[in-house]
Structures are given as C-alpha cells and as structure tokens.
C-alpha cells in the first residue's frame, strides 16, 4: 500500500512519542508499526523524514514551536538510542552510504546529540552507543575518504573527550585523533592539532597518552608550513597547560616535555628558514617561558622546568637562540655606531650591515628592505638623542630595564610622527617588534638572575651540569649582570657541588670572568673539602 507524504508524516508524528522513551518498550505495537514502515517501500522516505526532523530540532534556537516532531532534546536522544538499539541497520546503512551527504548528515546528528551532554548532564547518548555495533560504524568514519567527513569526526572526538568520562569512549577517541594527526591531508592534520589543544584546555589529562603526544609533537616537523607553524604554537600551549597541571606533573612528565622539546628542536633543524626560527623564538619567549609577564618567579620556574626536562637537542637550540641574540645586539650596535659617522666608507659598511640583518628579520621583499633602511637611515639617524639612547641599551653596560623600555618607546613614537606612503606605520612597528624579539631584548635582568640562581640551587645534583652550562651561557650573552655584586654574592651562595661544577674548566669558564668570584669558589671548596688539592683542576 502506497501512502501519501502527508499521511506518512501524520502517522510518524503519532509514533515518535512512543518510540522516544524507555517506558514505550512495553508497547510492542508501536515498534511493529514503525518496523513495518522501515521495511517496505516507504523506508527511505521515513528515515529521511525522521533524520531531517532531528536536524531541524537542533537547528532551531528555541523549543517553543508546537509543530515540531520532537518536543524536547531528551525525546530526540531517546528516539535515536532506541533506533540504534532496535534497528541498528538504519544508522549503519546511513554511515556506510555511498552518498557523502547522508554520511555527513548522520555524523552531524551524532555530534549534536553528543553535545547535549554539555547542557544536559543526564543525557548520555555516547555511553549507550559505545556498547552497540553503531559505535564501530561511527569510528570507521574517521578513515572516511571524504576530507570534510574526517574533519566532522574530529569535531565529534573533541566533544566526546570534553564531556565523557567513559574509559572506552576516551580510549577510542584518543586512538582516532592520534591516527588523524598523521593524516595524508594537511587540513585534517591541522584540525587534529587544534582538537588536541582545545581538549587540553578543558580536560588536560585526557590528552596525556603516549601515542597521541608522540604524534602531536611530530607535527612540529610537518611537511606543510601552515601545519608546522600551527603545531609549534599548539604544542607550546599544551605544554604550558600540562606543565602546571597537578596530575600530569608526576605521572606524564615525559609526555609533557615531548611537546616543548619538539618546538625548540625546530630552531636547529636542517635547512630551517629564518621565518621559522622567528616563529620558534616567539613560541619560546612568549609561551614556553612567558618572558613578557611581570611575575619573575613564574618566568623562572617555566625556564628551569624547560632546562630540567628538555632533550639535549632542545637545550642546544636554547643556547643557539641566546648566542644569536648576542650577535644580533652587536650587529645593531655596529649599525648605530656607523649612523653617527658620515664618511663614505661608513655608509658602505652600513649598507652591508643592514642587508645582513635584513636576512635575519625575514624581510626578503624589496619593499621590506627599503623599510628597514628607512627606519635606520631616516627615522633614527636624524635623531641624535635616539641614537645615543639606543647605543646605550644595545651595549653591554646597560642594566636598567626602564632605560630599555624608554628607548623602545621613543623609537615607536618616532614611527608615529609621520607615515610613509609606501607602507603603513603598523608594518614598521612590526619590524621593530621582530628586531626586539631577535635581539633577546628585555629577557634577562638582575631580579630574574637572582631568582634563577635561587631556583637552580634547589635542584637535585643530577642537574648540576645543565645548571652550570646555563649560567655560563647567560654570562656570555649578558656579561654586564655578572659584574654586579649581588650576582657575585648569589653565585658564592650556591651549593658546594654546583660551585665545583662551575669552577671546573671541563664544564665552564664562568669563574674566569671575575677573579674575586674565582677566588671565592676556591676558598669555599678548599675549606669544605680539607683534602682537596690546590692544583689548577679546582
């Protein structure tokens, strides 16, 4: 018997309320009636009508329309669960359909149903489906041939990880995300990276899985530049979340520092471009250590945490960054000194120096080269006071953070005085920001070093070599601070084993920077270890 669409709709409307709640299970007649509709020539129409009505329910902002098939979201969830339990072939056939729109439609319904848990804690669709055959059909869609469907599946994984606590659900979603992080299409990999970061911001422990963390960290070396840059930021963000998470601090510490090491190691990767180095430095300074914040204790703890747990390659990258900052400050100081001269030779050398630092600032375009030249040759050169202030702060004798900030403020104000026609003031401000970033400006000061020495003094002996190497590095890059009496006193107050490590030429030459520090170290060692030889090895 062929029914009209209106008659079918009316009949379905009467059946749905009885199929949406568990109490209706006792009324077999309603199930027999619905079974009849979906096993004859009306099957496709009935299924499409019901699924479209579910989508319509979620699409509406309010639940006040009396003409709706479903009165509330609990009815929608109940109906769908009963469909999966009693007629799983309906959902399975939709998920396995050759029609991509049908697969997409059902996945969007599943995503909407799973999302109900965020507002209605008692609606637990995922827990019911996890024990049904439909669940495996849904998991199979994570490997769907359609990119957009794989992306929708990742959205589903994000919702489930943030709302569910079931071991099976969490484990399955972790596995699926871990595989999509290695997807052949960069759009899917990019989406998977964002999902991990998004979930970590809500439930950090749910992403602490060895395979997931390994694949997540590996995206920092992705073949796609866009994916790689996104992975660097996301890995650093997740590291910060997990590093301050009490549960992961002890249990998952190895997985946590896979992500930070993966970020830092890119700095010294083979044939890495300057643009990517700038990106890594930004991540290091602003996310991993947070040098821009005023809380010195937090900055130091972040820094020491990296030194403790990063890989040797990551530590080499940190050292390379600080040494590059030193060279960059020297190069800018040389440019400022040349600006104060007016000889033909000085101008020739100035051009070479500007071309040299332009490569490090990633300004390959002709316009960007002109902007860099204009910044130094016109804006800075014409202001003697500004040149003098910048020479002071880029030299090795400046100890005042306020002087540095004031000089940078003066430079930014100089840009705002008038705007050049060929580029905007915003572009020039950005160029100055990159100069500051690549010069390691405003990273280290006396307070930071004192706090750092105090923190290093409390570390276990196993970290002595790393601590000594770090102090040596900083003394080379920021020698002016190690001439201060407060820093010398703090060095002399370090624990004996760390002092011995600092004094040993095999590890460091720090003691040679100041004879008084050297003599103090010798006295401490000889007084504490009576049998110690006075030979040069100490």
Residue pairs with C-beta under 8 A, 6 or more apart in sequence:
2 41
3 11
3 42
5 45
8 37
8 42
8 45
8 46
8 49
9 49
11 33
11 37
12 37
12 46
12 49
12 50
12 69
13 69
15 30
15 33
15 34
15 37
16 50
16 69
16 70
16 75
16 79
17 24
17 71
17 75
18 24
18 27
18 30
19 30
19 31
19 34
19 79
19 82
19 83
20 70
20 75
20 76
20 78
20 79
20 82
21 75
21 78
22 78
22 82
24 30
24 82
25 31
25 82
31 86
35 87
37 43
37 46
38 46
38 47
38 87
38 90
47 90
47 94
50 69
50 79
50 83
51 94
51 105
51 106
51 109
53 68
53 69
53 70
54 70
54 76
54 79
54 80
54 109
54 112
55 105
55 108
55 109
55 112
56 68
56 69
57 63
57 68
57 69
57 70
57 73
57 76
58 76
58 109
58 112
60 68
63 71
63 72
63 73
70 76
70 79
73 116
73 120
73 123
74 120
74 122
74 123
76 113
77 113
77 116
77 123
77 125
80 109
80 113
80 125
81 125
81 128
81 129
83 90
83 91
84 91
84 128
84 129
84 132
84 134
85 128
85 132
88 132
88 133
88 134
91 106
91 134
91 137
92 133
92 134
92 137
94 102
94 103
94 105
94 106
95 103
95 106
95 107
95 134
95 137
95 138
95 140
95 141
96 103
96 137
96 140
97 103
100 146
100 149
103 141
103 144
103 146
103 149
104 146
104 148
104 149
104 152
107 138
107 141
107 149
107 152
107 153
107 156
108 152
110 125
110 138
110 156
111 152
111 155
111 156
111 159
113 123
113 125
114 125
114 126
114 156
114 159
114 160
114 163
114 164
115 159
115 163
116 123
116 125
117 123
117 124
117 125
117 126
117 159
117 163
117 164
118 159
118 162
118 163
126 160
126 163
126 164
126 166
126 169
127 164
127 166
127 169
129 135
129 138
130 166
130 168
130 169
130 172
135 172
138 153
138 156
139 172
139 176
141 149
141 150
141 153
142 150
142 153
142 154
142 157
142 176
142 179
142 180
143 150
143 179
144 150
144 153
147 185
147 187
147 188
150 180
150 183
150 185
150 188
151 187
151 188
151 191
153 176
153 180
154 176
154 177
154 180
154 188
154 191
154 192
154 195
155 195
157 173
157 176
157 177
157 195
158 195
158 198
158 199
160 169
160 170
160 173
161 170
161 173
161 174
161 199
161 203
161 206
161 207
162 198
162 199
162 202
162 203
162 206
164 170
170 206
174 206
174 207
174 209
174 211
174 212
175 211
177 192
177 195
177 196
177 212
178 209
178 211
178 212
178 215
180 188
180 189
180 191
180 192
181 189
181 192
181 193
181 196
181 212
181 215
181 216
181 218
181 219
182 189
182 215
182 218
183 189
183 192
186 222
186 223
186 224
186 226
186 227
189 219
189 222
189 224
189 227
190 224
190 226
190 227
190 230
193 216
193 219
193 227
193 230
193 231
193 234
194 230
194 234
196 207
196 212
196 216
196 234
196 238
197 234
197 237
197 238
199 206
199 207
200 206
200 207
200 237
200 238
200 241
200 242
201 237
201 241
204 241
204 242
204 245
204 247
204 248
205 245
205 247
205 248
205 252
207 213
207 216
207 238
207 242
208 242
208 248
208 251
208 252
208 255
208 256
209 255
210 255
213 252
213 255
213 256
213 258
213 259
214 258
216 231
216 234
216 235
216 238
216 259
217 235
217 258
217 259
217 261
217 262
218 262
219 227
219 228
219 231
219 235
220 228
220 231
220 232
220 235
220 262
220 263
220 265
220 266
221 228
221 262
221 266
221 269
222 228
222 231
225 276
228 266
228 276
229 276
229 279
232 263
232 266
232 279
232 280
232 283
233 283
233 287
235 259
235 260
235 262
235 263
236 259
236 260
236 263
236 283
236 284
236 287
236 288
237 287
238 259
239 256
239 257
239 259
239 260
239 263
239 287
239 288
240 287
240 288
240 290
240 302
242 248
242 252
242 255
242 256
242 259
243 249
243 256
243 260
243 302
243 305
248 255
248 256
253 309
256 309
257 306
257 309
257 310
260 288
260 306
260 309
260 310
260 314
261 309
261 310
261 311
261 313
261 314
263 280
263 283
263 284
263 288
264 280
264 284
264 288
264 306
264 310
264 313
264 314
264 317
264 318
265 311
265 313
265 314
265 317
266 272
266 276
266 280
266 317
267 277
267 280
267 281
267 284
267 317
267 320
267 321
268 313
268 316
268 317
268 320
269 276
273 362
274 359
274 360
274 361
274 362
275 362
278 361
278 362
278 434
278 437
278 438
280 317
280 321
281 321
281 437
281 438
282 437
284 318
284 321
285 291
285 292
285 437
285 443
286 292
288 302
288 306
289 299
289 302
289 303
289 306
290 298
290 299
290 302
291 299
291 442
291 443
293 299
296 447
296 448
296 451
297 451
299 448
300 448
300 451
300 452
300 455
301 455
303 452
304 452
304 455
304 456
304 459
306 314
306 318
307 315
307 318
307 463
307 466
307 467
307 470
308 459
308 463
308 466
310 318
315 466
315 469
319 469
319 473
321 440
322 440
322 473
322 474
322 477
323 473
323 476
323 477
324 360
324 438
324 440
325 438
325 439
325 440
325 443
325 477
326 440
326 476
326 477
328 357
328 360
328 438
328 439
328 440
329 394
329 439
329 440
329 441
331 353
331 356
331 357
332 357
332 390
332 394
332 435
332 439
333 391
333 394
333 395
334 353
335 350
335 353
335 354
335 357
335 376
336 380
336 387
336 390
336 391
336 394
337 391
338 346
338 347
338 349
338 350
338 353
339 350
339 376
339 377
339 380
339 381
339 387
340 387
340 391
350 376
350 377
354 369
354 372
354 373
354 376
355 369
357 372
358 368
358 369
358 372
360 438
361 372
361 431
361 434
361 435
361 438
362 434
363 369
363 371
363 372
363 431
367 422
367 423
368 431
370 422
371 420
371 422
371 423
371 427
371 428
371 431
372 431
374 420
375 415
375 428
375 431
375 432
379 411
379 414
379 415
380 386
380 387
380 390
380 411
380 414
381 387
383 414
386 407
386 410
386 411
386 414
389 403
389 406
389 407
389 410
390 407
390 411
392 398
392 403
392 407
393 403
393 404
393 407
393 441
394 439
396 479
396 480
397 480
398 404
398 480
399 445
399 446
399 480
399 481
399 484
401 442
401 445
404 441
404 442
405 442
408 432
408 436
408 441
411 432
412 429
412 432
415 425
415 428
415 429
415 432
416 425
419 425
420 428
436 442
440 477
444 474
444 477
444 478
444 481
445 481
446 481
446 484
446 486
446 487
449 474
449 478
449 481
449 487
449 490
450 486
450 487
450 490
453 471
453 487
453 490
453 491
453 493
453 494
454 490
456 463
456 467
456 470
456 471
456 494
456 498
457 493
457 494
457 495
457 498
459 467
461 497
464 497
464 498
464 501
465 501
465 507
467 498
467 501
468 498
468 501
468 502
468 507
468 508
468 510
469 507
469 508
471 491
471 502
471 508
471 510
472 502
472 507
472 508
472 509
472 510
474 481
474 482
475 482
475 510
475 513
479 513
481 487
482 488
482 510
482 513
482 514
483 513
483 514
488 514
488 516
488 517
488 520
491 499
491 502
491 510
491 517
491 520
492 499
492 517
492 520
492 521
492 524
494 502
496 524
496 525
496 528
499 521
499 524
499 525
500 525
500 538
501 507
501 508
502 508
502 510
502 511
502 521
503 511
503 518
503 521
503 522
503 525
503 538
504 537
504 538
505 537
510 517
511 517
511 518
511 521
512 518
522 538
525 532
525 538
526 532
526 534
526 538
532 538
